[in-house]
């Protein structure tokens, strides 16, 4: 078991550079969708990059244990048609791979597994705003057959170039071969492991954003309602992340069940179990973020409601205070002749003093009760 853990640690990518369409050395010319195409025999790469047609011939000549790995980036229907026919891919899976915008899933078409992964990367920002983009998603499709792996990537991240190099250079320390010796299923595992590891990194970065938002919402300096837009935007980004990870758990678990042993080596199934465990941890984190952000939104709305109630009490208190002089001056402004108080020498001053005393008394009463 320790040997398997060492292998897994060896093939985990560290820093990946994006695959650039049209880079030098890509098979098929500078404008093809093929990023890399290679044939592997017993875990070792045979020669340099080749065309898909040559890959089929090399696999046929290589005998047992040989398989090809073709990497594509946003192919068109015309570019993918020849590859699909050459490897006998199901039309429904081909349509999903070309047009993207699919739900994470793993489906079986005969002896071929078709997997759809949502790739996620964290978008750096100095401060979260109501319009900040926090996570960026792409898609990665994988066709895993008996002697071939075809990967189709959509989006500007989720590159498999570094992962391919890591797998090609990884060994288990005994016979000099690594996971690639276990065939296409091992490549499918390595891709799933990289995708889920990226989920873990994004979840850790999101934790910082959620903590910052939580602090700001309950900070006295923030003020009620000032962070509602930011909380809502972060919740939207978390929901996008949630849609990428939650649907993938059940397919990952299915790959560890006995029914999948027909297509996946039992030893590789152990790796998938580890990936499923990590994915379950990410899902727990994301669901926790979602629930916490719901609570923060409710708390923020409660703060706004409390602030509005306080404002209404203040307005009501001042209105009551100003009602006293308004009422008294209204009475004395009726201009009746038979009002004895009008002819009293000190009546004007007594009324002013009386109004002032009543207003001061009301103000002190409201302030004592917390209305002012």
Residue pairs with C-beta under 8 A, 6 or more apart in sequence:
3 172
3 173
3 174
4 267
4 270
4 271
6 172
6 173
7 170
7 172
7 178
7 179
8 193
8 271
8 274
10 166
10 170
10 171
10 178
11 163
11 166
11 167
11 170
11 178
11 179
11 190
11 193
12 166
12 193
12 194
12 197
13 162
13 163
13 166
13 194
14 162
15 162
16 159
16 160
16 161
16 162
16 163
17 159
17 161
17 162
18 156
18 157
18 159
19 35
19 71
19 73
19 153
19 159
19 160
19 161
21 31
21 33
21 35
21 73
21 74
22 30
22 31
24 30
25 48
25 49
26 32
26 34
26 35
26 36
26 49
27 34
27 36
27 37
27 49
27 50
27 51
27 52
28 34
28 51
32 79
33 72
33 73
33 74
33 75
33 76
33 79
33 80
34 51
34 52
34 70
34 71
34 72
35 71
35 72
35 73
35 153
35 160
35 161
36 49
36 69
36 70
36 71
36 161
36 164
37 49
37 50
37 51
37 52
37 54
37 55
37 68
37 69
37 70
37 71
38 45
38 46
38 47
38 48
38 49
38 50
38 55
38 68
38 69
38 164
39 45
39 46
39 47
39 50
39 55
39 58
39 59
39 62
39 66
39 67
39 68
39 69
40 46
40 66
40 67
40 68
40 69
40 180
41 62
41 63
41 65
41 66
42 65
42 66
42 177
42 181
43 177
43 178
43 179
43 180
43 181
43 182
44 168
44 177
44 180
45 168
46 58
46 62
46 66
47 58
50 58
52 68
52 70
52 82
52 83
52 86
53 86
55 68
55 70
55 148
56 68
56 86
56 87
58 66
58 68
59 66
59 67
59 68
59 147
59 148
65 181
65 183
66 147
67 146
67 147
67 148
67 149
67 183
67 184
68 147
68 148
68 149
69 148
69 149
69 150
69 151
69 164
69 184
69 187
70 83
70 148
70 149
70 150
70 151
71 151
71 153
71 160
71 161
71 164
72 79
72 80
72 83
72 150
72 151
72 152
72 153
73 152
73 153
73 154
74 152
74 153
74 154
75 83
75 97
75 98
75 152
76 98
77 98
80 94
80 97
80 98
80 152
83 89
83 150
84 91
84 94
87 143
87 145
87 148
87 150
88 112
89 109
89 112
89 143
89 150
90 109
90 110
90 112
90 114
92 109
93 107
93 109
93 112
93 114
93 143
96 102
96 114
96 116
96 141
97 114
97 141
97 143
97 152
98 152
100 139
100 141
100 154
101 139
102 116
102 139
102 141
103 116
103 247
104 116
104 117
104 118
104 244
104 245
104 247
104 248
104 251
105 115
105 116
105 247
105 248
105 251
106 113
106 114
106 115
106 116
106 251
106 252
106 254
106 255
107 113
107 114
107 115
108 114
108 263
111 145
111 146
111 263
112 143
112 144
112 145
113 142
113 143
113 144
113 145
113 188
113 263
114 141
114 142
114 143
114 144
115 141
115 142
115 144
115 188
115 191
115 192
115 251
116 139
116 140
116 141
117 139
117 140
117 141
117 142
117 191
117 192
117 195
117 248
118 137
118 138
118 139
118 140
118 195
118 243
118 244
118 245
118 248
119 137
119 138
119 139
119 140
119 153
119 155
119 157
119 158
119 195
119 198
120 135
120 136
120 137
120 138
120 198
120 199
120 202
120 241
120 244
120 245
121 135
121 136
121 138
121 157
121 158
121 198
121 202
122 134
122 135
122 201
122 202
122 205
122 206
123 132
123 133
123 134
123 135
123 136
125 132
125 133
125 134
128 134
128 209
128 212
128 213
128 230
128 233
128 234
129 229
129 230
129 233
130 229
130 230
130 232
130 233
131 233
132 230
132 233
132 237
133 237
134 206
134 209
134 233
134 234
134 237
134 238
135 202
135 206
135 237
135 240
135 241
136 155
136 156
136 157
137 155
137 240
137 241
137 244
138 153
138 154
138 155
138 156
138 157
138 158
139 153
139 154
139 155
140 151
140 152
140 153
140 154
140 158
140 160
140 191
140 195
141 151
141 152
141 153
141 154
142 149
142 150
142 151
142 152
142 187
142 188
142 191
143 149
143 150
143 151
143 152
144 184
144 185
144 187
144 188
144 263
145 184
146 183
146 184
147 183
147 184
148 184
149 184
149 187
149 188
151 160
151 191
153 159
153 160
158 195
158 198
160 191
160 194
163 190
163 191
163 194
167 178
167 179
167 180
167 186
167 187
167 190
168 180
169 178
170 178
170 179
170 180
171 177
171 178
172 178
179 186
179 187
179 189
179 190
179 268
180 186
180 187
182 265
182 267
182 268
183 265
185 263
185 264
185 265
185 268
186 265
186 268
186 271
188 264
189 268
189 271
189 272
189 275
192 252
192 272
192 275
193 271
193 274
193 275
196 275
196 278
196 279
196 282
197 278
199 241
199 244
199 245
199 278
199 279
199 282
200 278
200 281
200 282
202 241
203 241
203 282
203 285
203 286
203 289
206 237
206 238
206 241
206 285
206 286
206 289
207 285
207 289
209 234
210 234
210 289
210 292
210 293
213 227
213 230
213 231
213 234
213 293
213 296
214 292
214 296
216 222
216 226
216 227
216 230
217 227
217 231
217 296
217 299
217 300
217 303
218 299
224 300
224 303
224 304
224 306
224 307
225 300
225 303
225 304
225 307
227 300
228 297
228 300
228 301
228 304
231 293
231 296
231 297
231 300
232 297
234 293
235 290
235 293
235 294
235 297
238 286
238 289
238 290
238 293
239 290
241 286
242 286
242 287
242 290
245 279
245 282
245 283
245 286
246 283
246 286
248 279
249 276
249 279
249 280
249 283
252 272
252 275
252 276
252 279
253 276
254 260
255 264
255 269
255 272
255 276
256 269
256 270
256 272
256 273
256 276
260 269
261 269
264 272
313 370
313 371
314 371
314 372
316 371
317 362
317 363
317 366
317 371
317 372
318 372
320 362
320 366
321 359
321 362
321 363
321 366
324 355
324 358
324 359
324 362
325 355
325 359
328 351
328 354
328 355
332 339
332 341
332 342
332 351
341 347
341 351
344 350
363 372
366 372
